[in-house]
Amino acid sequence: MKHTLITLILILAAWNVSAQSDSTMTRQEMKFTGSLSPRPAMLVDKQPEFPGGTDSLYAYLSRNIQYPLEAISKAIEGTVQVKFWVEADGSITSPEIVKEIGGDCGKEVIRVFSEMPKWRPAMKKGKISRSMVVVPVSFHLPDSQLSTEDNK
């Protein structure tokens, strides 16, 4: 079952959650809106890029990140930060949570980034370069979901 109610914040771009007013909505009915840009943790001449650019990254994450049931049941919200390497061949390696919020949110972020397709690698001094990227992923429940949890 998909849990697609996660707000991603990359650099200063905030994602907004749009949800129906029905507090019994399923997690499949929850959607993302927004734009993003990954933040490299190393200086490079050209940043690594998800295939198809940031819109494609947004679509990939919105299709694949699932809000963990434990986090929903405990009304856990906050930002998980994941760092990973984009290798010279574009593969994603060593995803690691550098800031956790609990409720299996970090575990879910690691799962999605571990399965991510290859990126276009960074360039440094005209050569393909391995680079590190840090991505903050914010988890936010809609007000209707929080109200439902508070009334239990």
VOMI-977253 format. One line per field, with one value per atom (N, C-alpha, C): residue in three letters; atom name; x, y, z. Coordinates in nm, 3 decimals, padded with zeros to 5 digits. Example, Ala and Ser with C-alpha at 12.3 -4.5 7.8 and 13.67 -1.06 7.14 Angstrom:
REM VOMI-977253
res: (Ala/Ala/Ala/Ser/Ser/Ser)
atom: (N/CA/C/N/CA/C)
east: (01.319/01.230/01.320/01.285/01.367/01.290)
north: (-00.569/-00.450/-00.330/-00.225/-00.106/00.003)
up: (00.780/00.780/00.780/00.708/00.714/00.787)
This chain:
REM VOMI-977253
res: (Met/Met/Met/Lys/Lys/Lys/His/His/His/Thr/Thr/Thr/Leu/Leu/Leu/Ile/Ile/Ile/Thr/Thr/Thr/Leu/Leu/Leu/Ile/Ile/Ile/Leu/Leu/Leu/Ile/Ile/Ile/Leu/Leu/Leu/Ala/Ala/Ala/Ala/Ala/Ala/Trp/Trp/Trp/Asn/Asn/Asn/Val/Val/Val/Ser/Ser/Ser/Ala/Ala/Ala/Gln/Gln/Gln/Ser/Ser/Ser/Asp/Asp/Asp/Ser/Ser/Ser/Thr/Thr/Thr/Met/Met/Met/Thr/Thr/Thr/Arg/Arg/Arg/Gln/Gln/Gln/Glu/Glu/Glu/Met/Met/Met/Lys/Lys/Lys/Phe/Phe/Phe/Thr/Thr/Thr/Gly/Gly/Gly/Ser/Ser/Ser/Leu/Leu/Leu/Ser/Ser/Ser/Pro/Pro/Pro/Arg/Arg/Arg/Pro/Pro/Pro/Ala/Ala/Ala/Met/Met/Met/Leu/Leu/Leu/Val/Val/Val/Asp/Asp/Asp/Lys/Lys/Lys/Gln/Gln/Gln/Pro/Pro/Pro/Glu/Glu/Glu/Phe/Phe/Phe/Pro/Pro/Pro/Gly/Gly/Gly/Gly/Gly/Gly/Thr/Thr/Thr/Asp/Asp/Asp/Ser/Ser/Ser/Leu/Leu/Leu/Tyr/Tyr/Tyr/Ala/Ala/Ala/Tyr/Tyr/Tyr/Leu/Leu/Leu/Ser/Ser/Ser/Arg/Arg/Arg/Asn/Asn/Asn/Ile/Ile/Ile/Gln/Gln/Gln/Tyr/Tyr/Tyr/Pro/Pro/Pro/Leu/Leu/Leu/Glu/Glu/Glu/Ala/Ala/Ala/Ile/Ile/Ile/Ser/Ser/Ser/Lys/Lys/Lys/Ala/Ala/Ala/Ile/Ile/Ile/Glu/Glu/Glu/Gly/Gly/Gly/Thr/Thr/Thr/Val/Val/Val/Gln/Gln/Gln/Val/Val/Val/Lys/Lys/Lys/Phe/Phe/Phe/Trp/Trp/Trp/Val/Val/Val/Glu/Glu/Glu/Ala/Ala/Ala/Asp/Asp/Asp/Gly/Gly/Gly/Ser/Ser/Ser/Ile/Ile/Ile/Thr/Thr/Thr/Ser/Ser/Ser/Pro/Pro/Pro/Glu/Glu/Glu/Ile/Ile/Ile/Val/Val/Val/Lys/Lys/Lys/Glu/Glu/Glu/Ile/Ile/Ile/Gly/Gly/Gly/Gly/Gly/Gly/Asp/Asp/Asp/Cys/Cys/Cys/Gly/Gly/Gly/Lys/Lys/Lys/Glu/Glu/Glu/Val/Val/Val/Ile/Ile/Ile/Arg/Arg/Arg/Val/Val/Val/Phe/Phe/Phe/Ser/Ser/Ser/Glu/Glu/Glu/Met/Met/Met/Pro/Pro/Pro/Lys/Lys/Lys/Trp/Trp/Trp/Arg/Arg/Arg/Pro/Pro/Pro/Ala/Ala/Ala/Met/Met/Met/Lys/Lys/Lys/Lys/Lys/Lys/Gly/Gly/Gly/Lys/Lys/Lys/Ile/Ile/Ile/Ser/Ser/Ser/Arg/Arg/Arg/Ser/Ser/Ser/Met/Met/Met/Val/Val/Val/Val/Val/Val/Val/Val/Val/Pro/Pro/Pro/Val/Val/Val/Ser/Ser/Ser/Phe/Phe/Phe/His/His/His/Leu/Leu/Leu/Pro/Pro/Pro/Asp/Asp/Asp/Ser/Ser/Ser/Gln/Gln/Gln/Leu/Leu/Leu/Ser/Ser/Ser/Thr/Thr/Thr/Glu/Glu/Glu/Asp/Asp/Asp/Asn/Asn/Asn/Lys/Lys/Lys)
atom: (N/CA/C/N/CA/C/N/CA/C/N/CA/C/N/CA/C/N/CA/C/N/CA/C/N/CA/C/N/CA/C/N/CA/C/N/CA/C/N/CA/C/N/CA/C/N/CA/C/N/CA/C/N/CA/C/N/CA/C/N/CA/C/N/CA/C/N/CA/C/N/CA/C/N/CA/C/N/CA/C/N/CA/C/N/CA/C/N/CA/C/N/CA/C/N/CA/C/N/CA/C/N/CA/C/N/CA/C/N/CA/C/N/CA/C/N/CA/C/N/CA/C/N/CA/C/N/CA/C/N/CA/C/N/CA/C/N/CA/C/N/CA/C/N/CA/C/N/CA/C/N/CA/C/N/CA/C/N/CA/C/N/CA/C/N/CA/C/N/CA/C/N/CA/C/N/CA/C/N/CA/C/N/CA/C/N/CA/C/N/CA/C/N/CA/C/N/CA/C/N/CA/C/N/CA/C/N/CA/C/N/CA/C/N/CA/C/N/CA/C/N/CA/C/N/CA/C/N/CA/C/N/CA/C/N/CA/C/N/CA/C/N/CA/C/N/CA/C/N/CA/C/N/CA/C/N/CA/C/N/CA/C/N/CA/C/N/CA/C/N/CA/C/N/CA/C/N/CA/C/N/CA/C/N/CA/C/N/CA/C/N/CA/C/N/CA/C/N/CA/C/N/CA/C/N/CA/C/N/CA/C/N/CA/C/N/CA/C/N/CA/C/N/CA/C/N/CA/C/N/CA/C/N/CA/C/N/CA/C/N/CA/C/N/CA/C/N/CA/C/N/CA/C/N/CA/C/N/CA/C/N/CA/C/N/CA/C/N/CA/C/N/CA/C/N/CA/C/N/CA/C/N/CA/C/N/CA/C/N/CA/C/N/CA/C/N/CA/C/N/CA/C/N/CA/C/N/CA/C/N/CA/C/N/CA/C/N/CA/C/N/CA/C/N/CA/C/N/CA/C/N/CA/C/N/CA/C/N/CA/C/N/CA/C/N/CA/C/N/CA/C/N/CA/C/N/CA/C/N/CA/C/N/CA/C/N/CA/C/N/CA/C/N/CA/C/N/CA/C/N/CA/C/N/CA/C/N/CA/C/N/CA/C/N/CA/C/N/CA/C/N/CA/C/N/CA/C/N/CA/C/N/CA/C/N/CA/C/N/CA/C/N/CA/C/N/CA/C/N/CA/C)
east: (00.085/00.000/00.090/00.062/00.145/00.109/00.207/00.189/00.252/00.176/00.238/00.209/00.202/00.183/00.311/00.402/00.530/00.562/00.606/00.647/00.797/00.851/00.995/01.043/01.148/01.208/01.351/01.384/01.518/01.562/01.669/01.718/01.606/01.555/01.449/01.314/01.307/01.180/01.095/00.979/00.889/00.784/00.747/00.641/00.517/00.406/00.280/00.199/00.136/00.052/-00.088/-00.147/-00.286/-00.362/-00.469/-00.545/-00.692/-00.774/-00.918/-00.954/-01.069/-01.110/-01.160/-01.190/-01.236/-01.123/-01.141/-01.034/-01.012/-01.099/-01.081/-01.016/-00.959/-00.898/-00.786/-00.764/-00.656/-00.525/-00.416/-00.286/-00.263/-00.330/-00.315/-00.377/-00.473/-00.541/-00.462/-00.358/-00.278/-00.175/-00.158/-00.073/00.029/00.132/00.234/00.209/00.257/00.274/00.404/00.471/00.591/00.700/00.814/00.932/01.052/01.163/01.278/01.408/01.515/01.650/01.742/01.815/01.902/02.018/02.070/02.180/02.304/02.407/02.530/02.604/02.668/02.744/02.890/02.927/03.065/03.061/03.170/03.179/03.216/03.131/03.156/03.119/03.169/03.137/02.994/02.950/02.815/02.757/02.641/02.580/02.529/02.525/02.463/02.314/02.252/02.110/02.038/01.920/01.832/01.793/01.779/01.743/01.610/01.611/01.490/01.479/01.571/01.572/01.487/01.467/01.400/01.253/01.185/01.046/01.035/01.127/01.128/01.164/01.256/01.288/01.165/01.095/00.971/00.872/00.852/00.757/00.801/00.929/00.981/00.954/00.989/00.971/00.823/00.739/00.596/00.532/00.585/00.534/00.586/00.704/00.771/00.779/00.784/00.793/00.656/00.656/00.534/00.544/00.444/00.444/00.427/00.523/00.514/00.392/00.329/00.212/00.242/00.359/00.396/00.400/00.456/00.464/00.325/00.237/00.099/00.028/00.038/-00.034/00.015/00.141/00.197/00.202/00.145/00.143/00.284/00.380/00.519/00.537/00.590/00.622/00.763/00.825/00.958/01.039/01.168/01.256/01.363/01.370/01.476/01.577/01.705/01.808/01.884/01.895/01.969/02.086/02.201/02.315/02.351/02.401/02.438/02.541/02.607/02.705/02.643/02.667/02.637/02.772/02.787/02.915/02.938/03.058/03.094/03.005/02.954/02.864/02.718/02.692/02.557/02.481/02.537/02.467/02.468/02.366/02.352/02.411/02.505/02.565/02.565/02.573/02.589/02.486/02.355/02.258/02.261/02.263/02.275/02.189/02.117/02.036/02.126/02.126/02.205/02.118/01.986/01.891/01.765/01.724/01.611/01.499/01.373/01.259/01.182/01.215/01.149/01.030/00.959/00.840/00.869/00.989/01.032/01.047/01.045/01.059/01.198/01.302/01.437/01.453/01.396/01.401/01.335/01.223/01.153/01.235/01.297/01.381/01.499/01.563/01.674/01.625/01.509/01.455/01.440/01.380/01.355/01.485/01.576/01.701/01.790/01.779/01.856/01.808/01.681/01.622/01.622/01.674/01.668/01.749/01.698/01.776/01.901/01.988/02.113/02.087/02.173/02.170/02.272/02.264/02.372/02.477/02.600/02.701/02.747/02.811/02.866/02.987/03.021/03.141/03.228/03.357/03.451/03.576/03.610/03.725/03.716/03.594/03.572/03.568/03.576/03.575/03.457/03.406/03.300/03.354/03.273/03.320/03.217/03.264/03.183/03.149/03.026/02.990/02.887/02.884/02.789/02.675/02.555/02.436/02.364/02.310/02.229/02.089/01.990/01.851/01.769/01.711/01.616/01.479/01.415/01.282/01.191/01.095/01.005/00.875/00.834/00.710/00.609/00.495/00.390/00.254/00.175/00.039/-00.054/-00.163/-00.258/-00.329/-00.382/-00.453/-00.565/-00.636/-00.746/-00.695/-00.577/-00.520/-00.478/-00.418/-00.377/-00.499/-00.605/-00.728/-00.786/-00.783/-00.832/-00.748/-00.617/-00.528/-00.549/-00.568/-00.587/-00.715/-00.816/-00.947/-00.957/-00.853/-00.857/-00.827)
north: (-00.118/00.000/00.124/00.217/00.337/00.438/00.508/00.617/00.739/00.813/00.921/01.057/01.065/01.195/01.231/01.284/01.327/01.458/01.550/01.677/01.677/01.701/01.702/01.845/01.871/02.003/01.985/02.043/02.037/02.181/02.220/02.356/02.438/02.540/02.622/02.595/02.497/02.469/02.380/02.425/02.347/02.279/02.160/02.089/02.105/02.120/02.136/02.009/01.970/01.852/01.896/01.826/01.851/01.724/01.737/01.620/01.654/01.551/01.571/01.601/01.662/01.698/01.577/01.467/01.347/01.287/01.279/01.231/01.081/01.011/00.868/00.836/00.936/00.913/00.811/00.739/00.642/00.711/00.645/00.703/00.716/00.632/00.644/00.774/00.830/00.952/01.078/01.068/01.183/01.212/01.336/01.374/01.480/01.497/01.600/01.711/01.829/01.935/02.004/02.064/02.140/02.126/02.182/02.171/02.153/02.108/02.080/02.091/02.085/02.088/02.021/01.914/01.849/01.940/01.919/02.001/01.916/01.943/01.865/01.904/01.807/01.832/01.862/01.857/01.882/01.985/02.058/02.155/02.085/02.102/02.049/02.157/02.146/02.245/02.227/02.103/02.073/01.968/01.998/01.910/01.781/01.673/01.551/01.578/01.503/01.527/01.395/01.389/01.275/01.271/01.152/01.147/01.218/01.310/01.386/01.514/01.537/01.660/01.653/01.769/01.776/01.736/01.763/01.720/01.569/01.502/01.355/01.300/01.368/01.327/01.339/01.451/01.473/01.360/01.328/01.223/01.088/01.057/00.931/00.922/01.028/01.027/01.020/01.093/01.092/00.956/00.883/00.749/00.645/00.667/00.561/00.578/00.699/00.717/00.691/00.610/00.574/00.623/00.694/00.741/00.618/00.586/00.464/00.464/00.348/00.335/00.373/00.335/00.369/00.520/00.592/00.738/00.799/00.745/00.796/00.773/00.650/00.617/00.699/00.739/00.820/00.969/01.006/01.145/01.206/01.127/01.173/01.257/01.375/01.465/01.518/01.564/01.622/01.594/01.624/01.611/01.506/01.413/01.312/01.363/01.358/01.396/01.271/01.254/01.140/01.193/01.131/01.163/01.037/01.057/00.945/00.993/00.897/00.927/00.901/00.992/00.967/00.933/00.807/00.759/00.809/00.791/00.835/00.769/00.648/00.582/00.621/00.711/00.759/00.679/00.568/00.487/00.557/00.525/00.578/00.475/00.520/00.429/00.491/00.407/00.443/00.542/00.521/00.612/00.596/00.707/00.705/00.818/00.786/00.887/00.966/01.098/01.184/01.259/01.257/01.312/01.226/01.171/01.078/01.138/01.099/01.145/01.029/00.906/00.791/00.744/00.646/00.595/00.528/00.477/00.411/00.506/00.637/00.734/00.723/00.715/00.701/00.573/00.466/00.337/00.347/00.417/00.434/00.518/00.623/00.707/00.625/00.547/00.461/00.362/00.304/00.208/00.272/00.390/00.455/00.500/00.557/00.602/00.484/00.371/00.251/00.193/00.214/00.161/00.262/00.381/00.490/00.458/00.500/00.478/00.565/00.535/00.610/00.756/00.843/00.987/01.020/01.141/01.194/01.242/01.192/01.226/01.372/01.414/01.549/01.563/01.688/01.718/01.812/01.783/01.868/01.881/02.004/02.032/01.955/01.950/01.887/01.735/01.673/01.528/01.481/01.363/01.303/01.279/01.312/01.305/01.241/01.163/01.111/01.228/01.236/01.346/01.302/01.372/01.344/01.445/01.395/01.478/01.456/01.563/01.554/01.601/01.520/01.555/01.549/01.662/01.658/01.616/01.523/01.474/01.499/01.588/01.623/01.544/01.492/01.417/01.504/01.529/01.611/01.548/01.534/01.484/01.602/01.580/01.689/01.719/01.839/01.877/01.781/01.732/01.638/01.508/01.461/01.340/01.362/01.478/01.509/01.520/01.582/01.595/01.459/01.368/01.233/01.162/01.174/01.111/01.169/01.301/01.364/01.322/01.285/01.250/01.103/01.025/00.883/00.862)
up: (00.000/00.000/00.000/-00.087/-00.098/00.008/00.057/00.152/00.087/00.013/-00.063/-00.004/00.129/00.190/00.262/00.192/00.247/00.182/00.258/00.200/00.194/00.080/00.062/00.059/00.133/00.129/00.083/-00.028/-00.081/-00.101/-00.033/-00.026/00.037/-00.029/00.028/-00.035/-00.125/-00.193/-00.104/-00.066/00.019/-00.067/-00.030/-00.098/-00.011/-00.074/-00.002/-00.016/00.091/00.090/00.050/-00.044/-00.076/-00.043/00.029/00.069/00.072/00.060/00.068/00.212/00.233/00.370/00.448/00.382/00.449/00.531/00.664/00.752/00.738/00.664/00.645/00.511/00.445/00.314/00.325/00.216/00.215/00.183/00.215/00.186/00.036/-00.046/-00.190/-00.242/-00.170/-00.215/-00.181/-00.103/-00.063/-00.172/-00.208/-00.320/-00.283/-00.366/-00.353/-00.453/-00.422/-00.521/-00.487/-00.582/-00.550/-00.653/-00.621/-00.706/-00.615/-00.670/-00.586/-00.662/-00.587/-00.642/-00.541/-00.578/-00.481/-00.441/-00.323/-00.272/-00.258/-00.341/-00.327/-00.200/-00.138/-00.017/-00.049/-00.176/-00.218/-00.330/-00.344/-00.452/-00.582/-00.682/-00.815/-00.914/-01.036/-01.139/-01.190/-01.200/-01.244/-01.150/-01.091/-00.993/-01.057/-00.978/-01.029/-01.049/-01.139/-01.166/-01.188/-01.130/-01.151/-01.299/-01.360/-01.502/-01.528/-01.621/-01.652/-01.572/-01.479/-01.401/-01.276/-01.217/-01.088/-01.095/-01.206/-01.218/-01.214/-01.280/-01.279/-01.141/-01.072/-00.935/-00.848/-00.861/-00.786/-00.813/-00.939/-00.975/-00.917/-00.926/-00.871/-00.721/-00.648/-00.503/-00.466/-00.536/-00.501/-00.531/-00.629/-00.658/-00.560/-00.503/-00.428/-00.278/-00.227/-00.083/-00.021/00.082/00.153/00.297/00.343/00.481/00.570/00.656/00.737/00.829/00.841/00.927/01.071/01.120/01.257/01.276/01.180/01.188/01.182/01.100/01.092/01.225/01.278/01.401/01.521/01.519/01.629/01.595/01.479/01.432/01.430/01.383/01.374/01.249/01.267/01.158/01.180/01.074/01.085/00.961/00.969/00.854/00.877/00.784/00.778/00.676/00.710/00.614/00.572/00.441/00.386/00.304/00.323/00.237/00.161/00.039/-00.045/-00.147/-00.209/-00.312/-00.448/-00.541/-00.681/-00.742/-00.778/-00.830/-00.973/-01.024/-01.159/-01.265/-01.236/-01.331/-01.309/-01.212/-01.184/-01.080/-01.036/-00.936/-00.800/-00.721/-00.585/-00.490/-00.406/-00.309/-00.170/-00.072/00.068/00.120/00.091/00.150/00.302/00.372/00.517/00.576/00.680/00.748/00.841/00.824/00.911/01.011/00.989/01.086/01.078/01.191/01.198/01.281/01.253/01.333/01.396/01.359/01.417/01.333/01.385/01.318/01.185/01.166/01.042/00.923/00.947/00.837/00.772/00.852/00.798/00.719/00.770/00.702/00.564/00.555/00.428/00.330/00.379/00.293/00.238/00.323/00.279/00.172/00.193/00.096/-00.042/-00.045/-00.174/-00.241/-00.164/-00.224/-00.266/-00.198/-00.235/-00.368/-00.400/-00.523/-00.637/-00.612/-00.708/-00.834/-00.951/-01.074/-01.077/-01.172/-01.185/-01.219/-01.164/-01.191/-01.298/-01.352/-01.436/-01.336/-01.343/-01.242/-01.249/-01.143/-01.134/-01.226/-01.253/-01.331/-01.248/-01.245/-01.176/-01.263/-01.296/-01.382/-01.515/-01.569/-01.699/-01.698/-01.581/-01.572/-01.488/-01.522/-01.443/-01.303/-01.203/-01.066/-00.973/-00.881/-00.773/-00.682/-00.632/-00.543/-00.441/-00.329/-00.223/-00.231/-00.206/-00.206/-00.073/-00.015/00.106/00.070/00.103/00.071/00.200/00.242/00.353/00.302/00.371/00.335/00.454/00.437/00.547/00.539/00.650/00.661/00.735/00.672/00.733/00.705/00.809/00.796/00.770/00.695/00.676/00.808/00.822/00.945/00.977/00.875/00.899/00.961/00.920/00.976/01.121/01.150/01.288/01.379/01.330/01.410/01.442/01.343/01.363/01.469/01.461/01.559/01.698/01.709/01.839/01.906/01.827/01.883/01.921/01.900/01.934/02.080)
